[in-house]
Amino acid sequence: MNPEFVAFTRCSERYLTVDEVAVRFSASRATIWRWVKNNSQFPKPIKISPGATRWKRSELVRFEAQILGERDASQSVISDGTLK
């Protein structure tokens, strides 16, 4: 078997549809498209063909980590359990 084909078939990247992205973020499809348009930090989709747009799962995971990191930084807890 061609080694390039084997490497391709073992690719761990997953591509999500707008419906899958909407479920992931508990948002509507319209909200996802609004985020694409208005939020420069939200991952941009990849246009595969007319009517087929996908997001790289790895980019969505990175975005989630970024927003969770920002949230955690703004909600640092002092040792007695109160917020700074």
C-alpha positions as CSV (number, residue, x, y, z in Angstrom):
1,M,0.0,0.0,0.0
2,N,1.2,3.5,-0.8
3,P,2.7,5.1,2.4
4,E,1.2,8.5,1.6
5,F,-2.2,6.9,1.5
6,V,-1.7,5.2,4.8
7,A,-0.5,8.5,6.4
8,F,-3.6,10.2,5.0
9,T,-6.0,7.6,6.3
10,R,-4.5,7.9,9.8
11,C,-5.0,11.6,10.0
12,S,-6.4,12.5,13.3
13,E,-7.9,15.8,12.2
14,R,-11.7,15.9,12.2
15,Y,-13.8,18.4,10.3
16,L,-17.2,19.5,11.7
17,T,-20.3,20.8,9.9
18,V,-22.0,23.9,11.1
19,D,-24.6,21.7,12.8
20,E,-21.9,19.9,14.7
21,V,-20.3,23.2,15.7
22,A,-23.6,24.6,16.8
23,V,-24.2,21.5,19.0
24,R,-20.7,21.8,20.4
25,F,-21.3,25.4,21.6
26,S,-25.0,25.0,22.4
27,A,-25.8,27.7,19.8
28,S,-27.9,28.0,16.7
29,R,-26.5,27.8,13.2
30,A,-27.3,31.5,12.8
31,T,-25.2,32.3,15.9
32,I,-22.2,30.3,14.6
33,W,-22.3,32.3,11.3
34,R,-22.7,35.5,13.3
35,W,-19.6,34.6,15.3
36,V,-17.7,33.9,12.1
37,K,-18.6,37.3,10.8
38,N,-18.2,39.4,14.0
39,N,-15.7,37.6,16.2
40,S,-12.2,37.7,14.7
41,Q,-11.0,35.1,17.3
42,F,-13.6,32.5,16.3
43,P,-12.1,29.9,13.9
44,K,-12.8,30.5,10.2
45,P,-14.5,27.7,8.3
46,I,-12.9,25.9,5.3
47,K,-15.0,26.0,2.1
48,I,-14.6,22.5,0.7
49,S,-17.0,22.9,-2.2
50,P,-20.2,24.8,-2.9
51,G,-22.5,24.0,0.0
52,A,-19.8,22.2,2.0
53,T,-18.2,24.2,4.7
54,R,-16.3,22.7,7.6
55,W,-14.3,23.7,10.7
56,K,-11.2,22.0,11.9
57,R,-11.9,20.4,15.3
58,S,-8.4,21.3,16.5
59,E,-9.0,25.0,15.8
60,L,-12.3,24.9,17.8
61,V,-10.5,23.1,20.7
62,R,-7.8,25.8,20.7
63,F,-10.4,28.5,20.7
64,E,-12.2,26.9,23.6
65,A,-9.0,26.6,25.5
66,Q,-8.3,30.3,24.8
67,I,-11.6,31.5,26.0
68,L,-11.5,29.3,29.1
69,G,-8.0,30.5,29.9
70,E,-9.2,34.1,29.7
71,R,-12.2,33.3,31.9
72,D,-10.1,31.5,34.5
73,A,-7.6,34.4,34.5
74,S,-10.3,36.9,35.2
75,Q,-11.8,34.7,38.0
76,S,-8.7,33.9,39.9
77,V,-9.5,32.7,43.4
78,I,-7.8,33.8,46.5
79,S,-6.9,31.1,49.1
80,D,-9.9,31.8,51.2
81,G,-12.2,31.0,48.3
82,T,-13.2,34.6,47.4
83,L,-12.7,36.1,44.0
84,K,-9.9,38.6,43.5
